[in-house]
Amino acid sequence: MRFIFKTDYDQDIRLFKHGGQTFWYAVLGLALLAAPWLLEEYFLSQLSFILIYGIVGLGLMLLSGYTGLISLGHAAFMAVGAYTEAVLAARGWPFPVSLVFAATLAASVGVIVGLPALRVKGIYLAIATMAFGFIVEEVLARWEPVTGGNTGLQVGQLAMFGWKADSERDFYYVALVIAVLVTLGVLNLLRSPTGRAFVAIRDSEVSARSMGINLARYKTTSFALSAAITGIAGALYAHKVRILTPDQFTILQSIEYLMMVVVGGIGSIHGAFFGAAFLIVLPQAISLVKDYLPPGIGQATGLQPTIFGLVLVAIILFEPYGIYGRWLKIRTFFQLFPLYRRGLFKRQKAFMKSERLR
Amino acid sequence: MQVLQVIISGVSQGLIYGLIALGFVLIYKATETVNFAQGELMMLGAFLGLTVVTFGLPYWVSLPIAFAGMWLVGILLERAVLRPILGQPAFTVVMVTIGLGFIARGLVTMIPGWGTDTHTLNAPFRGEVVRAGELVIGMEHIVVIVATIVLSTALFAFFRFTRVGVAMQAASQNQLAAYYMGIPVRRLNSLIWGISAGVAALAGVLLAPITFVHVNMGFIGLKAFPAAVIGGFGSLPGALVGGVIIGVVESLAGVYLPEGFKDIAAYVLVLIVLVVKPTGIFGETASKKV
C-alpha cells in the first residue's frame, strides 16, 4: 500500500500522482510508440480502431460519465465529423484545418441538441437525442449531392501540407497523437473548474445549483465538448474506413458507444479505452469460437447481439464500474494483501425518487 | 374525401403506437424507469401467439396464452435482472433493458421454428374490410382500435381506483417513503412488470396480422417512444393521444411532403414538444421544495 504524503497543494491536481504511475505510463507510451514494429499490419489497424473508438468513448464519457446526461444519438455527432472531414478533404483542405472545422461543426450541432437538454433530463433527454440521431441518419441518406446517399461517399487518404498518411503505420501515428492530445485535454478539463462543475451536476443538480453553478451553461458546454471530441473521432474514422454510408451511423452504433462506456467503466478515463478495446476484440473472439459451438447457436445471426447483451447485463448487475472497476479491485487486492475484504467496494443502497417533482 | 381517408389510416396506425406505448407508460408510472425492451417483449409475445396457432389452436385462444406466458417472462425478468438494481439511476435501467432487448432479439434467431424468417399469423378476421361510404378500414385495424381503447380504460381505472394502483404511484414518487408506509415496493414492481409484459404480448398478437411476425418487429417500439413523450410519459390516455397525433402527422407527411419526411415526422414532432412543453400534453407537473 502506498501512502502519498502531500506537502504541496499542487499535488492535489498533479496528473501523475506518484513515481510508480509515471513509470507505468511511460512504459505504456513506449509500447504504443513501438507498436508498428511489434504488430502485424492487421493488428495495427485494429489498434487504430481502438484509438478511434477510445476517442468516441472519451467524448461520451465526458457527457454520460462525468455530467450524467444520457445520449442515444452520439453516432450522429460522429457522422457530422466524418462527413465534414470527407467533404473538406475532397476539396484539398489540409487535415489539421479540416479536423478543427469538423470538430467545430459537430460542437455547434451539439449545442443545438443540447438546447432541449436544458429543460429535460433523464429519460426525456435519451429520447430527444435518439430522435435527433434518426433525423441525422435520414438527412445523410437523402441529401445525396453532398453525402452520396445510400451509395456512400468515398474518402481520400489523410493528407496535410504535401504529406500523405499512405501506410497503416502513418495513420496509426496520427491517430495516436490525436488520442493522446484528446486524453490530456479531457484530463485537464476535469481538474479545471469546468470539469468539477460537470461532476457536481452529475452528482446532484440541486446542490450544484445552490453552489452557484449555472446548469444551462455547463450542460450546453458539456454537450458541445462531447460532440466536438466525437466529431474528431469521426474525422479519423472517415479516413480509416475510406467509405461512408448512413448505416454506419445508426441508433445501433449509438447504443454500442454507450455500451462501450458502461462496459469499460463509467466515470473513468481508462474506461473509455478499455471499452473501445472490448468493442473491437469481442466480435473477433466470437468469430474464433463460433465454429466450436453447436451449429444452431454458432451459425445464428443473433449470436453476437446476444453475447453483447449478456455482457452488458452482467456488467451492470455484478460490476457497476465495468472493466476499470474490476481492475481497481484486483489492484487493491494485491496492494492490501492479505487484508482485502469483499465489502470494500460495496454499492451504497439507493432509493429512487421521482424526477417528475421538481 | 382523400384527406379523411388519410387521417383515418393515420389514426389506426397511431393507435398501434399507442398500444405499444401503454407498456412503457405502465412501467414508467409504477417505477419511474423506462423499459427499452418493450418492443422486444412484444415480439416475443407475437412469437408465442404464433406457436400456439401453429399447434392448431384458434387465434382467440392464443391471446390469453401469450398474455399469461409473457406475464411469467416479465415477472422472471424483474426478479432476475431488475430487482438487483432497484433504486439505481435511470441510466442503469436504460442500459440493462437495452441489453435485454439485444438478448431477446438474438435468442429468437436461435430457436428452431422462429428464426429470422417472416411468419404470417392467420387471424379469422384477416383481410376483411369495413366500408362507410367511400372510406375503407381494415378489420385488423378495428380490432386494434377497440382493444387499445378497452385496455387503456381498464388500466386507467386500475391506477385511479384500486389500492394497488395508488400504491404503485406512491412507490414511483418516493421509494423510501413508500417503504415507510408499508408498501411492498418489490412485489408491486414484479406485478407491474408482469402486467406490462402481458400487455406487450397482447399488442404483439393483435399486431401480427398487420405487421407479420419477425425478429425485428420490436423496432416499431422506437416509434412508440415519441408517442409516449408527446402524451406525457406518465399518462395512459396521453399515450393514446400521442400515438394518434404521431400516426396522423406521419400519414399526412407521407402524402403531402417529399419522400423521407414520413419516417422522421415522429422524431421532429417529439423534439418540438420537448423544447416547447417537455412534460407533454397530459404530463403531471408539481414542484418540489428543497
Interface residues (C-beta under 8 A of the other chain):
Chain A: S64 G68 I70 L115 P116 R119 V120 G122 I123 Y124 A126 I127 A128 M130 A131 F132 F134 I135 E138 A141 R142 V206 S210 I251 I255 L258 M259 V262 G296 I297 A300 T301 G302 L303 Q304 P305 T306 I307 F308 G309 L310 L312 V313 I316 L317 P320 K349 A350 F351 M352 K353 S354 E355 R356 L357 R358
Chain B: Y28 T31 E32 T33 V34 V81 P84 I85 L86 G87 Q88 P89 A90 F91 T92 V94 M95 V96 I98 G99 L100 G101 F102 I103 A104 R105 G106 L107 V108 T109 M110 P112 T116 S172 Q173 N174 Q175 L176 Y179 V215 L222 F225 P226 V229 F233 G234 E259 G260 D263 I264 A266 Y267 V268 V270 L271 L274 V275 P278 G283 E284 T285 A286 S287 K288 V290
